[in-house]
Amino acid sequence: MPNLTRLICSLLVLLLCTATTMADEPQPAQIMLFGTFHFANPGLDVVKTDQVNVMTEENQTYLAGLTKRLAEFDPTVVLLEFDPDDEPEMQEKFSRYLQGAFELPNNEVYQIGFRVAANSAASTVHSFDETTIGWDGQALFEHLEKSDTETGEVMSALIERITNAEQIAQSTLSLKQLLMRTNDPDRDALNRSFYILTNHVGDGSNFVGADATASWWHRNFRMYARVQRYARPGERVLLVGGQGHTSILKQLLADDSQRVAVDVTPYL
């Protein structure tokens, strides 16, 4: 019995030491990816639609509640989709906002990002965008027009279908419903499928389809590299960006063994 008692005591000490060590280790970064449509759409996307007005009293009330809920996640880092070269300017605007000297424009960067950052553990805002690499589809479109009109017609039909569906959504759904839509896994899959549709174009010759697809993933891989820079152990990161990006970033995050995804849906 004495030997058994010593063995039990040793195991308890070992378990206690292990638990203490685990408690001292920084936890993996938690990342919440919030996909949106662009509140002030610059018209640069392939799919072009009129946008719902987020500045109405009803939508402003919803955004106030939404950002309050998102702030309960208490992010330590807020990443937004703006030109990285503009970061000093954006941080200056954020400082003025904290002082009550900056009125929020009609843009998700401000309407969501600034509001959440001001009411959380984040001390400022940062960019995750990549502007030197973008989707390069010019050679693809030229090839479709000259050598693969069949795929071109399928692509055009898909763009038309998505455009019509988006226009109906923007004119009939509430802001909450629209944001639920831009975080729907099925919509994410549809978004990615647009690029896979033409991936085969030029197979065996110039690979213009695969190269165009790779250029879009290239941009998003660079974006995720920026996310990784900020999402160090122990951090809680909120990223607000267009669904065209978050649909891919969510897949990259799912494959990232160093970081943990947090679902934004319950906060909407």
VEXROKE-284041 format. One record per residue (C-alpha): residue in one letter; x, y, z. Coordinates in nm, 2 decimals. Layout:
PT;a;X;Y;Z
...
This chain:
PT;m;0.00;0.00;0.00
PT;p;0.27;0.26;0.08
PT;n;0.42;0.20;-0.27
PT;l;0.07;0.25;-0.42
PT;t;0.02;0.57;-0.22
PT;r;0.36;0.71;-0.34
PT;l;0.26;0.62;-0.70
PT;i;-0.07;0.80;-0.68
PT;c;0.10;1.11;-0.52
PT;s;0.36;1.11;-0.80
PT;l;0.08;1.09;-1.07
PT;l;-0.11;1.38;-0.90
PT;v;0.21;1.59;-0.89
PT;l;0.28;1.51;-1.26
PT;l;-0.08;1.60;-1.37
PT;l;-0.06;1.92;-1.17
PT;c;0.27;2.02;-1.33
PT;t;0.13;1.94;-1.67
PT;a;-0.19;2.15;-1.61
PT;t;0.02;2.44;-1.49
PT;t;0.25;2.43;-1.79
PT;m;-0.05;2.41;-2.03
PT;a;-0.21;2.71;-1.85
PT;d;0.11;2.91;-1.90
PT;e;0.13;2.84;-2.27
PT;p;-0.02;3.10;-2.50
PT;q;-0.34;2.98;-2.67
PT;p;-0.36;2.98;-3.05
PT;a;-0.49;3.30;-3.20
PT;q;-0.87;3.31;-3.26
PT;i;-0.97;3.46;-3.59
PT;m;-1.32;3.57;-3.68
PT;l;-1.36;3.63;-4.06
PT;f;-1.65;3.86;-4.14
PT;g;-1.75;3.86;-4.50
PT;t;-1.94;4.16;-4.63
PT;f;-2.05;4.33;-4.95
PT;h;-1.89;4.67;-5.01
PT;f;-2.12;4.93;-4.85
PT;a;-1.98;5.19;-5.09
PT;n;-1.92;4.98;-5.39
PT;p;-1.65;5.12;-5.62
PT;g;-1.77;4.91;-5.91
PT;l;-1.45;4.72;-5.95
PT;d;-1.60;4.37;-5.91
PT;v;-1.71;4.16;-6.21
PT;v;-2.06;4.15;-6.06
PT;k;-2.20;4.50;-6.04
PT;t;-2.52;4.59;-5.85
PT;d;-2.68;4.88;-5.68
PT;q;-2.63;4.87;-5.31
PT;v;-2.86;4.90;-5.01
PT;n;-2.83;5.22;-4.82
PT;v;-2.67;5.14;-4.49
PT;m;-2.70;5.50;-4.37
PT;t;-3.08;5.49;-4.31
PT;e;-3.20;5.51;-3.95
PT;e;-3.31;5.15;-3.95
PT;n;-2.97;5.02;-4.08
PT;q;-2.77;5.24;-3.86
PT;t;-2.96;5.10;-3.56
PT;y;-2.88;4.75;-3.67
PT;l;-2.51;4.83;-3.73
PT;a;-2.49;4.99;-3.38
PT;g;-2.62;4.66;-3.23
PT;l;-2.41;4.44;-3.46
PT;t;-2.09;4.62;-3.37
PT;k;-2.17;4.61;-3.00
PT;r;-2.21;4.23;-3.03
PT;l;-1.89;4.20;-3.23
PT;a;-1.71;4.40;-2.97
PT;e;-1.81;4.14;-2.71
PT;f;-1.56;3.91;-2.89
PT;d;-1.31;4.17;-2.76
PT;p;-1.07;4.15;-3.05
PT;t;-0.71;4.26;-2.98
PT;v;-0.65;4.31;-3.35
PT;v;-0.90;4.45;-3.61
PT;l;-0.80;4.39;-3.98
PT;l;-0.97;4.59;-4.25
PT;e;-0.97;4.60;-4.63
PT;f;-0.79;4.92;-4.73
PT;d;-0.47;5.00;-4.91
PT;p;-0.18;4.92;-4.67
PT;d;-0.01;5.25;-4.79
PT;d;-0.30;5.43;-4.63
PT;e;-0.25;5.28;-4.28
PT;p;-0.10;5.59;-4.12
PT;e;-0.39;5.80;-4.25
PT;m;-0.64;5.54;-4.14
PT;q;-0.49;5.53;-3.79
PT;e;-0.50;5.91;-3.77
PT;k;-0.87;5.89;-3.87
PT;f;-0.93;5.63;-3.60
PT;s;-0.77;5.85;-3.34
PT;r;-1.00;6.14;-3.44
PT;y;-1.30;5.91;-3.43
PT;l;-1.21;5.82;-3.07
PT;q;-1.20;6.19;-2.99
PT;g;-1.54;6.24;-3.15
PT;a;-1.39;6.44;-3.44
PT;f;-1.45;6.21;-3.73
PT;e;-1.78;6.12;-3.89
PT;l;-1.80;5.77;-4.02
PT;p;-1.84;5.75;-4.40
PT;n;-2.05;5.50;-4.59
PT;n;-1.80;5.21;-4.59
PT;e;-1.78;4.89;-4.39
PT;v;-1.42;4.98;-4.30
PT;y;-1.56;5.26;-4.09
PT;q;-1.92;5.15;-4.02
PT;i;-1.81;4.82;-3.88
PT;g;-1.43;4.82;-3.83
PT;f;-1.39;5.15;-3.66
PT;r;-1.69;5.10;-3.43
PT;v;-1.58;4.76;-3.32
PT;a;-1.22;4.86;-3.27
PT;a;-1.33;5.16;-3.05
PT;n;-1.52;4.93;-2.82
PT;s;-1.27;4.64;-2.78
PT;a;-0.92;4.56;-2.68
PT;a;-0.78;4.67;-3.01
PT;s;-0.59;5.00;-2.99
PT;t;-0.61;5.08;-3.36
PT;v;-0.69;4.93;-3.70
PT;h;-0.47;4.76;-3.95
PT;s;-0.49;4.66;-4.32
PT;f;-0.48;4.31;-4.45
PT;d;-0.53;4.41;-4.81
PT;e;-0.29;4.34;-5.10
PT;t;-0.29;4.59;-5.38
PT;t;0.02;4.50;-5.59
PT;i;-0.12;4.16;-5.70
PT;g;-0.47;4.12;-5.83
PT;w;-0.69;3.91;-6.05
PT;d;-0.53;3.91;-6.40
PT;g;-0.81;3.80;-6.63
PT;q;-0.72;3.99;-6.95
PT;a;-0.55;3.70;-7.13
PT;l;-0.84;3.47;-7.02
PT;f;-1.10;3.70;-7.17
PT;e;-0.91;3.74;-7.50
PT;h;-0.87;3.36;-7.53
PT;l;-1.24;3.31;-7.45
PT;e;-1.34;3.55;-7.72
PT;k;-1.11;3.41;-7.99
PT;s;-1.08;3.04;-7.91
PT;d;-1.34;2.92;-7.65
PT;t;-1.67;3.10;-7.70
PT;e;-1.86;2.80;-7.55
PT;t;-1.69;2.85;-7.21
PT;g;-1.72;3.23;-7.25
PT;e;-2.10;3.19;-7.29
PT;v;-2.12;2.97;-6.98
PT;m;-1.92;3.23;-6.79
PT;s;-2.13;3.52;-6.91
PT;a;-2.45;3.33;-6.81
PT;l;-2.31;3.27;-6.46
PT;i;-2.22;3.63;-6.42
PT;e;-2.57;3.73;-6.53
PT;r;-2.73;3.49;-6.29
PT;i;-2.52;3.60;-5.99
PT;t;-2.57;3.97;-6.08
PT;n;-2.95;3.93;-6.10
PT;a;-2.96;3.73;-5.78
PT;e;-2.75;3.99;-5.60
PT;q;-2.96;4.28;-5.73
PT;i;-3.28;4.11;-5.61
PT;a;-3.12;4.05;-5.27
PT;q;-3.00;4.41;-5.23
PT;s;-3.34;4.54;-5.31
PT;t;-3.55;4.30;-5.10
PT;l;-3.35;4.17;-4.80
PT;s;-3.27;4.35;-4.48
PT;l;-2.91;4.44;-4.39
PT;k;-2.90;4.16;-4.14
PT;q;-3.02;3.91;-4.41
PT;l;-2.76;4.05;-4.66
PT;l;-2.48;4.00;-4.41
PT;m;-2.60;3.65;-4.32
PT;r;-2.58;3.59;-4.70
PT;t;-2.22;3.71;-4.73
PT;n;-2.13;3.46;-4.46
PT;d;-2.32;3.16;-4.60
PT;p;-2.09;2.86;-4.68
PT;d;-2.30;2.79;-4.99
PT;r;-2.24;3.15;-5.12
PT;d;-1.87;3.11;-5.04
PT;a;-1.86;2.80;-5.25
PT;l;-2.04;2.97;-5.54
PT;n;-1.79;3.26;-5.51
PT;r;-1.50;3.03;-5.55
PT;s;-1.66;2.82;-5.83
PT;f;-1.66;3.13;-6.06
PT;y;-1.28;3.10;-6.09
PT;i;-1.27;2.72;-6.11
PT;l;-1.52;2.74;-6.40
PT;t;-1.26;2.88;-6.63
PT;n;-0.95;2.71;-6.48
PT;h;-0.92;2.46;-6.77
PT;v;-0.92;2.73;-7.04
PT;g;-0.60;2.70;-7.24
PT;d;-0.50;2.36;-7.09
PT;g;-0.21;2.22;-7.29
PT;s;-0.12;2.54;-7.45
PT;n;-0.11;2.88;-7.27
PT;f;-0.29;2.79;-6.94
PT;v;-0.46;3.13;-6.94
PT;g;-0.74;2.99;-6.72
PT;a;-0.52;2.84;-6.46
PT;d;-0.30;3.15;-6.46
PT;a;-0.60;3.38;-6.41
PT;t;-0.73;3.16;-6.12
PT;a;-0.38;3.15;-5.97
PT;s;-0.35;3.53;-5.98
PT;w;-0.66;3.56;-5.76
PT;w;-0.54;3.30;-5.51
PT;h;-0.20;3.47;-5.52
PT;r;-0.36;3.79;-5.39
PT;n;-0.55;3.61;-5.12
PT;f;-0.24;3.41;-5.01
PT;r;-0.07;3.74;-4.96
PT;m;-0.36;3.87;-4.77
PT;y;-0.35;3.56;-4.54
PT;a;0.02;3.62;-4.49
PT;r;-0.07;3.96;-4.34
PT;v;-0.33;3.79;-4.12
PT;q;-0.07;3.55;-4.00
PT;r;0.16;3.84;-3.91
PT;y;-0.10;3.98;-3.67
PT;a;-0.26;3.66;-3.55
PT;r;0.01;3.56;-3.30
PT;p;-0.06;3.32;-3.01
PT;g;-0.31;3.47;-2.76
PT;e;-0.45;3.73;-3.01
PT;r;-0.82;3.76;-3.10
PT;v;-0.85;3.89;-3.45
PT;l;-1.15;4.03;-3.63
PT;l;-1.12;4.06;-4.01
PT;v;-1.38;4.25;-4.21
PT;g;-1.35;4.21;-4.58
PT;g;-1.54;4.14;-4.90
PT;q;-1.68;3.79;-4.94
PT;g;-1.47;3.74;-5.25
PT;h;-1.17;3.73;-5.01
PT;t;-1.32;3.58;-4.70
PT;s;-1.45;3.28;-4.90
PT;i;-1.09;3.19;-4.97
PT;l;-0.94;3.30;-4.64
PT;k;-1.18;3.07;-4.45
PT;q;-1.04;2.78;-4.64
PT;l;-0.68;2.88;-4.56
PT;l;-0.77;2.93;-4.20
PT;a;-0.92;2.58;-4.19
PT;d;-0.59;2.44;-4.30
PT;d;-0.39;2.65;-4.05
PT;s;-0.29;2.43;-3.75
PT;q;-0.16;2.74;-3.56
PT;r;-0.48;2.93;-3.55
PT;v;-0.85;2.88;-3.46
PT;a;-1.16;3.00;-3.65
PT;v;-1.45;3.17;-3.47
PT;d;-1.78;3.17;-3.64
PT;v;-1.92;3.52;-3.70
PT;t;-2.28;3.40;-3.76
PT;p;-2.41;3.41;-3.40
PT;y;-2.30;3.77;-3.38
PT;l;-2.51;3.88;-3.68
